[in-house]
Amino acid sequence: MTITPPSYPTARLRRTRQSSAIRSLVRENTLTVDDLIWPVFIRDGEGVEEPIPSMPGVMRRSVDKIVEAAREAADLGIPVICLFPYTDPSLKTEDCAEAWNPENLSNRATRAIKAAVPEIAVMTDVALDPYNINGHDGFVVDGKILNDETVEALVKQALSQAEAGADIIGPSDMMDGRIGAIRTALEAQGHQNTMLLSYAAKYASAFYGPFRDAVGASGALKGDKSTYQMDPANSDEALRLVARDIDEGADMVMVKPGMPYLDICRRVKDRFGVPTYAYQVSGEYAMIQGAAQNGWIDGEKAMFESLMAFKRAGCDGILTYFAPAVARKLSQR
């Protein structure tokens, strides 16, 4: 029901904006540290913290440094850290077998974090692109991305991550049927409590460029991902995808990218009422950081405003590279 306020001067809507205390009292949405998932990048080596030029302030870290980052996150109150591997090019193959290697970067980092910082939840990424010599999220044959064969590989990858101790598995590949297949396999192998946060509405976006630099997929990618990621012109399709993934066993769903797709976030939350997340992707982060570093915007204010937009759109949480910076600022307020 819509209530029309009385007319001026009976209604002076500025009354509730006149001071910080009053604005806080009537604020409709609140951002807290509990809303944050911190994506981090892993690489081989020891004692390594390697800056990513296209993502100012973000680094690839060796496993020992990832453990330190997880401890920092837990101390700041960040509930979840999400792992993305930068795979040595020599390990990238047509069959992507490194994806389910028990000793791959992601699995080693998961075990190390759970041993050292058990209180933080670990989320992992299920997709073949970090391990694929072609840079795609699925197997490529004669220029086409194979769906069902890819799903079989994704199941093996998900099981290896669950066995390493991942709390949340994030299938980001956009293959048809992968949520149901992964859920069935997890149940059969005794991983009933492993959660699935499905990248249910992932768009074929121009905003992923810096991320592909970070995981070393930019140079490998042949063609684009438009045959499996969503058309940016579509929104009704996103609802069908979310409905399917919930039916197949997703515990939570994600919209990706974030700010250009806030309308999708709102439609998903309103329609399904399930835990709904968005990924503030690398391009979004890089634009804010780049503009801030050039003095064109106030970086801190833009960071908070952008994250509040997700909350206003109905998101229960946000994957963001700003997570530690936001958590530190929130602790000072």
PALUM-452257 format. One record per residue (C-alpha): residue number from 1; chain; x, y, z negated. Coordinates in nm, 3 decimals. Each point is the difference from the previous one (the first is absolute). Example, Ala and Ser with C-alpha at 12.3 -4.5 7.8 and 13.67 -1.06 7.14 Angstrom:
BEGIN
<pt 1 "A" <1.230 -0.450 -0.780>>
<pt 2 "A" <0.137 0.344 0.066>>
This chain:
BEGIN
<pt 1 "A" <0.000 0.000 0.000>>
<pt 2 "A" <0.133 0.344 0.094>>
<pt 3 "A" <-0.060 0.282 -0.246>>
<pt 4 "A" <0.008 0.350 0.140>>
<pt 5 "A" <0.144 0.245 -0.254>>
<pt 6 "A" <-0.196 0.314 -0.078>>
<pt 7 "A" <0.093 0.308 0.195>>
<pt 8 "A" <0.240 0.275 -0.101>>
<pt 9 "A" <0.023 0.156 -0.257>>
<pt 10 "A" <-0.170 -0.273 -0.206>>
<pt 11 "A" <0.261 -0.236 0.140>>
<pt 12 "A" <0.354 0.135 -0.005>>
<pt 13 "A" <0.200 -0.301 0.113>>
<pt 14 "A" <0.324 0.178 -0.084>>
<pt 15 "A" <-0.085 -0.033 -0.371>>
<pt 16 "A" <0.135 -0.355 0.001>>
<pt 17 "A" <0.321 0.106 0.177>>
<pt 18 "A" <0.099 0.286 -0.229>>
<pt 19 "A" <0.277 -0.173 -0.199>>
<pt 20 "A" <0.220 -0.306 0.005>>
<pt 21 "A" <-0.182 -0.142 -0.303>>
<pt 22 "A" <-0.342 0.035 0.161>>
<pt 23 "A" <0.120 -0.132 0.334>>
<pt 24 "A" <0.133 -0.309 -0.181>>
<pt 25 "A" <-0.330 -0.045 -0.180>>
<pt 26 "A" <-0.208 -0.016 0.320>>
<pt 27 "A" <0.256 -0.175 0.224>>
<pt 28 "A" <-0.165 -0.281 0.196>>
<pt 29 "A" <0.307 -0.213 0.074>>
<pt 30 "A" <0.321 -0.067 -0.190>>
<pt 31 "A" <0.335 -0.135 0.115>>
<pt 32 "A" <0.191 -0.212 -0.253>>
<pt 33 "A" <0.308 -0.218 0.008>>
<pt 34 "A" <-0.232 -0.303 0.002>>
<pt 35 "A" <-0.100 0.092 0.356>>
<pt 36 "A" <0.351 -0.048 0.141>>
<pt 37 "A" <0.166 -0.283 0.190>>
<pt 38 "A" <0.363 0.071 0.089>>
<pt 39 "A" <0.128 -0.144 0.333>>
<pt 40 "A" <0.376 -0.068 -0.003>>
<pt 41 "A" <0.248 -0.132 0.257>>
<pt 42 "A" <0.247 -0.283 -0.065>>
<pt 43 "A" <0.325 -0.075 0.180>>
<pt 44 "A" <0.291 -0.239 -0.044>>
<pt 45 "A" <0.302 0.085 -0.208>>
<pt 46 "A" <0.073 0.102 -0.356>>
<pt 47 "A" <-0.010 0.345 -0.155>>
<pt 48 "A" <-0.144 0.144 0.322>>
<pt 49 "A" <-0.226 0.305 0.019>>
<pt 50 "A" <-0.015 0.101 0.364>>
<pt 51 "A" <-0.194 0.316 0.096>>
<pt 52 "A" <-0.253 -0.024 0.285>>
<pt 53 "A" <0.044 0.316 0.210>>
<pt 54 "A" <-0.358 0.012 0.128>>
<pt 55 "A" <-0.140 -0.036 -0.355>>
<pt 56 "A" <0.170 0.263 -0.219>>
<pt 57 "A" <0.046 -0.126 -0.353>>
<pt 58 "A" <-0.071 -0.365 0.087>>
<pt 59 "A" <0.271 -0.268 -0.001>>
<pt 60 "A" <0.065 -0.359 0.090>>
<pt 61 "A" <0.121 -0.173 -0.314>>
<pt 62 "A" <0.182 -0.326 -0.063>>
<pt 63 "A" <-0.177 -0.249 -0.227>>
<pt 64 "A" <0.185 0.114 -0.313>>
<pt 65 "A" <-0.100 0.360 0.069>>
<pt 66 "A" <-0.358 -0.104 0.073>>
<pt 67 "A" <-0.010 -0.151 -0.349>>
<pt 68 "A" <0.117 0.333 -0.140>>
<pt 69 "A" <-0.272 0.175 0.202>>
<pt 70 "A" <-0.260 -0.240 -0.138>>
<pt 71 "A" <0.115 0.077 -0.355>>
<pt 72 "A" <-0.026 0.373 0.076>>
<pt 73 "A" <-0.351 -0.053 0.140>>
<pt 74 "A" <-0.113 -0.198 -0.302>>
<pt 75 "A" <0.142 0.260 -0.239>>
<pt 76 "A" <-0.196 0.267 0.190>>
<pt 77 "A" <-0.317 -0.206 -0.029>>
<pt 78 "A" <-0.028 -0.088 0.370>>
<pt 79 "A" <-0.189 -0.330 0.002>>
<pt 80 "A" <0.109 -0.149 0.336>>
<pt 81 "A" <0.311 0.000 0.218>>
<pt 82 "A" <-0.031 -0.116 0.363>>
<pt 83 "A" <0.294 -0.161 0.182>>
<pt 84 "A" <0.102 0.044 0.365>>
<pt 85 "A" <0.319 -0.163 0.130>>
<pt 86 "A" <0.258 0.142 0.239>>
<pt 87 "A" <0.107 -0.326 0.163>>
<pt 88 "A" <0.345 -0.049 0.146>>
<pt 89 "A" <-0.042 -0.002 0.381>>
<pt 90 "A" <0.185 -0.334 0.016>>
<pt 91 "A" <-0.290 -0.157 -0.194>>
<pt 92 "A" <-0.269 0.122 0.239>>
<pt 93 "A" <-0.116 -0.278 0.232>>
<pt 94 "A" <-0.282 -0.101 0.231>>
<pt 95 "A" <-0.135 -0.247 -0.257>>
<pt 96 "A" <0.030 0.250 -0.292>>
<pt 97 "A" <0.105 -0.281 -0.236>>
<pt 98 "A" <0.169 0.243 -0.240>>
<pt 99 "A" <-0.350 0.119 -0.094>>
<pt 100 "A" <-0.062 -0.311 -0.213>>
<pt 101 "A" <0.358 -0.066 -0.107>>
<pt 102 "A" <-0.015 -0.037 -0.382>>
<pt 103 "A" <0.327 0.196 -0.016>>
<pt 104 "A" <-0.096 0.291 0.222>>
<pt 105 "A" <0.034 0.355 -0.131>>
<pt 106 "A" <-0.361 0.039 -0.103>>
<pt 107 "A" <-0.011 -0.325 -0.196>>
<pt 108 "A" <0.333 0.059 -0.172>>
<pt 109 "A" <-0.110 0.350 -0.100>>
<pt 110 "A" <-0.334 -0.130 -0.130>>
<pt 111 "A" <0.167 -0.258 -0.222>>
<pt 112 "A" <0.255 0.252 -0.127>>
<pt 113 "A" <-0.267 0.258 -0.086>>
<pt 114 "A" <-0.229 -0.251 -0.172>>
<pt 115 "A" <0.294 -0.126 -0.208>>
<pt 116 "A" <0.119 0.347 -0.105>>
<pt 117 "A" <-0.321 0.208 -0.003>>
<pt 118 "A" <-0.285 -0.248 -0.047>>
<pt 119 "A" <-0.251 0.270 -0.094>>
<pt 120 "A" <-0.007 0.154 0.348>>
<pt 121 "A" <-0.208 -0.160 0.274>>
<pt 122 "A" <0.178 -0.087 0.324>>
<pt 123 "A" <-0.175 0.036 0.334>>
<pt 124 "A" <0.146 -0.148 0.318>>
<pt 125 "A" <-0.059 0.047 0.371>>
<pt 126 "A" <-0.122 -0.280 0.227>>
<pt 127 "A" <0.085 0.068 0.364>>
<pt 128 "A" <0.266 -0.125 0.238>>
<pt 129 "A" <0.136 0.333 0.128>>
<pt 130 "A" <0.300 0.022 -0.240>>
<pt 131 "A" <0.112 -0.344 0.122>>
<pt 132 "A" <-0.108 0.009 0.365>>
<pt 133 "A" <0.259 0.068 0.268>>
<pt 134 "A" <-0.286 0.159 0.198>>
<pt 135 "A" <-0.099 0.234 -0.283>>
<pt 136 "A" <-0.364 -0.115 0.000>>
<pt 137 "A" <-0.215 -0.121 -0.288>>
<pt 138 "A" <-0.071 -0.324 0.185>>
<pt 139 "A" <0.158 -0.252 0.236>>
<pt 140 "A" <0.052 0.132 0.351>>
<pt 141 "A" <-0.038 -0.227 0.305>>
<pt 142 "A" <0.002 0.147 0.352>>
<pt 143 "A" <-0.062 0.345 -0.145>>
<pt 144 "A" <-0.308 -0.107 -0.197>>
<pt 145 "A" <-0.038 -0.019 -0.377>>
<pt 146 "A" <-0.123 -0.345 -0.099>>
<pt 147 "A" <-0.261 0.006 -0.273>>
<pt 148 "A" <-0.052 -0.352 -0.132>>
<pt 149 "A" <0.366 -0.105 0.017>>
<pt 150 "A" <0.091 0.320 -0.184>>
<pt 151 "A" <-0.255 -0.073 -0.272>>
<pt 152 "A" <0.166 -0.337 -0.065>>
<pt 153 "A" <0.331 0.180 -0.051>>
<pt 154 "A" <-0.159 0.264 -0.224>>
<pt 155 "A" <-0.136 -0.275 -0.225>>
<pt 156 "A" <0.353 -0.135 -0.047>>
<pt 157 "A" <0.129 0.349 -0.072>>
<pt 158 "A" <-0.276 0.069 -0.254>>
<pt 159 "A" <0.061 -0.330 -0.179>>
<pt 160 "A" <0.373 0.070 -0.027>>
<pt 161 "A" <-0.079 0.341 -0.154>>
<pt 162 "A" <-0.250 -0.147 -0.246>>
<pt 163 "A" <0.253 -0.264 -0.104>>
<pt 164 "A" <0.257 0.277 -0.057>>
<pt 165 "A" <-0.241 0.162 -0.246>>
<pt 166 "A" <-0.178 0.273 0.197>>
<pt 167 "A" <-0.308 0.125 -0.182>>
<pt 168 "A" <-0.163 0.163 0.304>>
<pt 169 "A" <0.045 -0.104 0.361>>
<pt 170 "A" <-0.072 0.258 0.269>>
<pt 171 "A" <-0.073 -0.145 0.345>>
<pt 172 "A" <0.074 0.294 0.232>>
<pt 173 "A" <0.008 -0.180 0.335>>
<pt 174 "A" <-0.365 0.045 0.113>>
<pt 175 "A" <-0.030 -0.351 0.146>>
<pt 176 "A" <-0.352 -0.144 0.004>>
<pt 177 "A" <-0.067 -0.259 -0.270>>
<pt 178 "A" <0.316 0.045 -0.200>>
<pt 179 "A" <-0.170 0.090 -0.330>>
<pt 180 "A" <-0.208 -0.317 -0.003>>
<pt 181 "A" <0.296 -0.217 0.097>>
<pt 182 "A" <0.227 0.153 -0.265>>
<pt 183 "A" <-0.266 -0.019 -0.271>>
<pt 184 "A" <-0.068 -0.367 0.079>>
<pt 185 "A" <0.372 -0.082 -0.014>>
<pt 186 "A" <0.055 0.189 -0.325>>
<pt 187 "A" <-0.288 -0.186 -0.165>>
<pt 188 "A" <0.126 -0.336 0.125>>
<pt 189 "A" <0.353 0.065 -0.130>>
<pt 190 "A" <-0.105 0.108 -0.349>>
<pt 191 "A" <0.031 0.378 0.049>>
<pt 192 "A" <-0.359 0.076 -0.091>>
<pt 193 "A" <0.094 0.318 -0.184>>
<pt 194 "A" <0.208 0.152 0.281>>
<pt 195 "A" <-0.186 0.305 0.128>>
<pt 196 "A" <-0.047 0.108 0.360>>
<pt 197 "A" <-0.001 0.370 0.082>>
<pt 198 "A" <-0.093 -0.013 0.366>>
<pt 199 "A" <0.106 0.267 0.245>>
<pt 200 "A" <-0.354 -0.032 0.129>>
<pt 201 "A" <-0.019 0.319 0.207>>
<pt 202 "A" <0.348 0.062 0.134>>
<pt 203 "A" <0.013 0.232 0.298>>
<pt 204 "A" <0.241 0.010 0.293>>
<pt 205 "A" <0.146 0.327 -0.118>>
<pt 206 "A" <0.278 0.239 0.094>>
<pt 207 "A" <0.061 0.060 -0.370>>
<pt 208 "A" <0.203 -0.320 -0.057>>
<pt 209 "A" <0.322 0.112 0.169>>
<pt 210 "A" <0.219 0.067 -0.306>>
<pt 211 "A" <-0.111 -0.330 -0.161>>
<pt 212 "A" <0.117 -0.189 0.308>>
<pt 213 "A" <0.335 0.175 -0.039>>
<pt 214 "A" <0.008 -0.106 -0.364>>
<pt 215 "A" <-0.055 -0.371 0.072>>
<pt 216 "A" <0.208 -0.002 0.319>>
<pt 217 "A" <-0.291 -0.077 0.233>>
<pt 218 "A" <0.007 0.312 0.218>>
<pt 219 "A" <0.266 -0.115 0.243>>
<pt 220 "A" <-0.133 -0.356 0.013>>
<pt 221 "A" <-0.363 0.085 0.083>>
<pt 222 "A" <-0.091 -0.079 0.360>>
<pt 223 "A" <-0.326 0.163 0.106>>
<pt 224 "A" <-0.254 0.110 -0.259>>
<pt 225 "A" <-0.238 -0.160 -0.250>>
<pt 226 "A" <-0.331 0.109 0.149>>
<pt 227 "A" <-0.125 -0.353 0.068>>
<pt 228 "A" <-0.017 -0.081 -0.371>>
<pt 229 "A" <0.000 0.328 -0.193>>
<pt 230 "A" <-0.315 0.213 0.015>>
<pt 231 "A" <-0.089 0.268 0.253>>
<pt 232 "A" <0.014 0.339 -0.179>>
<pt 233 "A" <-0.331 0.092 0.168>>
<pt 234 "A" <-0.196 -0.270 -0.187>>
<pt 235 "A" <-0.160 0.007 -0.343>>
<pt 236 "A" <-0.293 -0.246 0.012>>
<pt 237 "A" <0.250 -0.271 0.093>>
<pt 238 "A" <0.188 0.070 -0.323>>
<pt 239 "A" <-0.309 -0.093 -0.200>>
<pt 240 "A" <-0.034 -0.329 0.187>>
<pt 241 "A" <0.364 -0.081 -0.072>>
<pt 242 "A" <-0.034 0.083 -0.369>>
<pt 243 "A" <-0.317 -0.210 -0.027>>
<pt 244 "A" <0.176 -0.294 0.161>>
<pt 245 "A" <0.307 0.022 -0.223>>
<pt 246 "A" <-0.209 0.021 -0.317>>
<pt 247 "A" <-0.197 -0.304 0.115>>
<pt 248 "A" <0.324 -0.188 0.066>>
<pt 249 "A" <0.139 0.064 -0.348>>
<pt 250 "A" <0.163 0.343 -0.020>>
<pt 251 "A" <-0.004 0.137 -0.355>>
<pt 252 "A" <0.077 0.355 0.112>>
<pt 253 "A" <0.005 0.181 0.335>>
<pt 254 "A" <0.215 0.271 0.151>>
<pt 255 "A" <-0.036 0.271 0.262>>
<pt 256 "A" <0.320 0.096 0.183>>
<pt 257 "A" <0.110 0.273 0.075>>
<pt 258 "A" <-0.146 0.219 -0.270>>
<pt 259 "A" <-0.079 0.367 0.047>>
<pt 260 "A" <-0.101 -0.019 0.368>>
<pt 261 "A" <-0.247 -0.274 -0.099>>
<pt 262 "A" <-0.163 0.134 -0.316>>
<pt 263 "A" <-0.339 -0.040 0.166>>
<pt 264 "A" <0.067 -0.373 0.023>>
<pt 265 "A" <0.097 -0.015 -0.367>>
<pt 266 "A" <-0.327 0.163 -0.098>>
<pt 267 "A" <-0.212 -0.224 0.226>>
<pt 268 "A" <0.170 -0.316 -0.132>>
<pt 269 "A" <-0.042 0.097 -0.366>>
<pt 270 "A" <-0.362 0.106 0.046>>
<pt 271 "A" <-0.096 -0.310 0.198>>
<pt 272 "A" <0.178 -0.273 -0.197>>
<pt 273 "A" <0.089 0.137 -0.343>>
<pt 274 "A" <0.312 -0.218 -0.013>>
<pt 275 "A" <0.343 0.114 -0.119>>
<pt 276 "A" <0.107 0.224 0.288>>
<pt 277 "A" <0.352 0.126 0.068>>
<pt 278 "A" <0.172 0.216 0.257>>
<pt 279 "A" <0.361 0.013 0.113>>
<pt 280 "A" <0.148 0.348 0.024>>
<pt 281 "A" <0.232 -0.116 0.274>>
<pt 282 "A" <0.352 0.103 0.089>>
<pt 283 "A" <-0.101 0.259 0.258>>
<pt 284 "A" <-0.231 0.173 -0.246>>
<pt 285 "A" <0.273 0.003 -0.263>>
<pt 286 "A" <0.266 0.121 0.247>>
<pt 287 "A" <-0.219 0.289 0.121>>
<pt 288 "A" <-0.056 0.128 -0.354>>
<pt 289 "A" <0.365 -0.042 -0.094>>
<pt 290 "A" <0.127 0.153 0.323>>
<pt 291 "A" <-0.225 0.304 -0.031>>
<pt 292 "A" <0.092 0.042 -0.366>>
<pt 293 "A" <0.372 -0.020 0.070>>
<pt 294 "A" <-0.039 0.272 0.263>>
<pt 295 "A" <-0.184 0.221 -0.246>>
<pt 296 "A" <-0.322 -0.008 0.203>>
<pt 297 "A" <-0.217 -0.144 -0.278>>
<pt 298 "A" <0.019 -0.052 -0.375>>
<pt 299 "A" <0.102 -0.367 -0.006>>
<pt 300 "A" <-0.119 -0.079 -0.351>>
<pt 301 "A" <-0.341 0.156 0.051>>
<pt 302 "A" <-0.040 -0.171 0.339>>
<pt 303 "A" <0.098 -0.334 -0.156>>
<pt 304 "A" <-0.268 0.025 -0.268>>
<pt 305 "A" <-0.263 0.141 0.234>>
<pt 306 "A" <0.055 -0.279 0.251>>
<pt 307 "A" <-0.034 -0.268 -0.266>>
<pt 308 "A" <-0.310 0.158 -0.150>>
<pt 309 "A" <-0.157 -0.020 0.346>>
<pt 310 "A" <0.016 -0.380 -0.023>>
<pt 311 "A" <-0.173 0.002 -0.337>>
<pt 312 "A" <-0.268 0.235 0.131>>
<pt 313 "A" <-0.056 -0.238 0.294>>
<pt 314 "A" <-0.071 -0.286 -0.241>>
<pt 315 "A" <0.336 -0.178 -0.019>>
<pt 316 "A" <0.083 -0.194 -0.315>>
<pt 317 "A" <0.371 0.038 0.066>>
<pt 318 "A" <0.262 0.110 0.250>>
<pt 319 "A" <0.320 -0.151 0.135>>
<pt 320 "A" <0.231 0.300 0.011>>
<pt 321 "A" <0.373 0.070 0.018>>
<pt 322 "A" <-0.071 0.293 -0.231>>
<pt 323 "A" <-0.087 -0.237 -0.286>>
<pt 324 "A" <0.302 0.060 -0.229>>
<pt 325 "A" <-0.001 0.375 0.059>>
<pt 326 "A" <-0.373 0.017 -0.074>>
<pt 327 "A" <0.036 -0.217 -0.309>>
<pt 328 "A" <0.278 0.222 -0.138>>
<pt 329 "A" <-0.204 0.315 0.058>>
<pt 330 "A" <-0.312 -0.152 -0.154>>
<pt 331 "A" <0.196 -0.093 -0.313>>
<pt 332 "A" <0.103 0.364 -0.040>>
<pt 333 "A" <-0.355 0.134 0.016>>
